[in-house]
Amino acid sequence: MTEHTQGPWEYEFVGHDTQEFWIMDSDGFLVADAQTEANARLIASAPDLLEALENIVEVTDRQDNLWWLMHELRYAKDAIDQAVIDQAGTQERE
């Protein structure tokens, strides 16, 4: 399996004549581009979303403790919120 570019990833508006966003790694290298801010935000949150899901799988594989699962689910919720809350703080999902 190919390793993905490690997070965190950030995005910024770069379009002058077009609506374009670049998603970059912590060293400023381009990871992807997107045509809408919502897509840029979702792509930029991919490393956090992946980590949250990996943590949930790990906890469910090794623990019968509900507390650990709830802890990891809260982390996953935070990662989802980061992916869907716009810069003005408006949540785009229910």
C-alpha positions as CSV (number, residue, x, y, z in Angstrom):
1,M,0.0,0.0,0.0
2,T,1.3,3.4,-0.9
3,E,1.9,5.9,1.9
4,H,-0.1,9.1,1.8
5,T,1.3,12.5,2.5
6,Q,1.3,13.0,6.2
7,G,-0.9,15.6,7.7
8,P,-1.8,18.1,8.8
9,W,-3.0,19.5,5.5
10,E,-4.2,23.1,5.0
11,Y,-6.0,24.7,2.2
12,E,-6.0,28.2,0.8
13,F,-7.8,30.1,-2.0
14,V,-5.5,30.7,-5.0
15,G,-8.0,31.4,-7.8
16,H,-7.8,34.7,-9.4
17,D,-10.1,34.3,-12.4
18,T,-11.5,31.0,-11.2
19,Q,-12.6,29.5,-7.9
20,E,-9.6,27.3,-7.0
21,F,-8.1,26.1,-3.7
22,W,-4.8,24.4,-3.1
23,I,-4.5,21.8,-0.4
24,M,-0.9,21.7,1.0
25,D,1.0,19.6,3.5
26,S,2.8,21.1,6.5
27,D,5.9,21.8,4.4
28,G,3.8,23.7,1.8
29,F,3.9,21.1,-0.9
30,L,0.8,20.8,-3.0
31,V,-1.3,17.7,-2.2
32,A,-4.4,18.4,-4.3
33,D,-6.5,21.1,-5.7
34,A,-10.3,21.7,-5.5
35,Q,-12.8,23.9,-7.2
36,T,-14.9,24.7,-4.1
37,E,-14.1,25.5,-0.5
38,A,-16.2,22.7,0.8
39,N,-14.2,20.2,-1.3
40,A,-10.9,21.8,-0.2
41,R,-12.0,21.5,3.4
42,L,-13.0,17.9,3.1
43,I,-9.7,17.0,1.3
44,A,-7.6,18.9,3.8
45,S,-9.3,17.0,6.7
46,A,-8.6,13.5,5.1
47,P,-5.5,12.7,7.4
48,D,-7.5,13.5,10.5
49,L,-10.5,11.5,9.3
50,L,-8.3,8.6,8.5
51,E,-6.6,8.7,11.9
52,A,-10.0,8.9,13.6
53,L,-11.3,5.8,11.8
54,E,-8.1,3.9,12.4
55,N,-8.3,4.6,16.1
56,I,-12.0,3.4,16.2
57,V,-11.0,0.2,14.4
58,E,-8.1,-0.4,16.8
59,V,-10.1,0.2,19.9
60,T,-12.9,-2.1,18.7
61,D,-10.4,-4.8,17.8
62,R,-8.6,-4.7,21.2
63,Q,-11.0,-3.3,23.7
64,D,-14.3,-4.3,25.3
65,N,-14.3,-1.1,27.2
66,L,-17.1,1.3,26.1
67,W,-15.2,4.3,27.5
68,W,-12.4,3.9,25.0
69,L,-14.8,3.6,22.1
70,M,-16.7,6.7,23.2
71,H,-13.4,8.6,23.5
72,E,-12.4,7.7,19.9
73,L,-15.9,8.5,18.6
74,R,-15.6,12.0,20.1
75,Y,-12.3,12.4,18.2
76,A,-14.0,11.2,15.1
77,K,-16.8,13.7,15.6
78,D,-14.3,16.5,15.9
79,A,-12.6,15.4,12.7
80,I,-15.9,15.3,10.9
81,D,-16.8,18.8,12.2
82,Q,-13.5,20.1,11.0
83,A,-14.4,18.8,7.5
84,V,-17.8,20.3,7.4
85,I,-17.6,23.6,9.2
86,D,-16.8,26.5,7.0
87,Q,-14.4,29.3,7.9
88,A,-17.3,31.4,9.2
89,G,-18.1,28.7,11.7
90,T,-21.3,27.6,10.0
91,Q,-21.9,23.8,10.1
92,E,-22.9,22.4,6.7
93,R,-24.3,19.1,7.9
94,E,-27.1,18.0,10.3
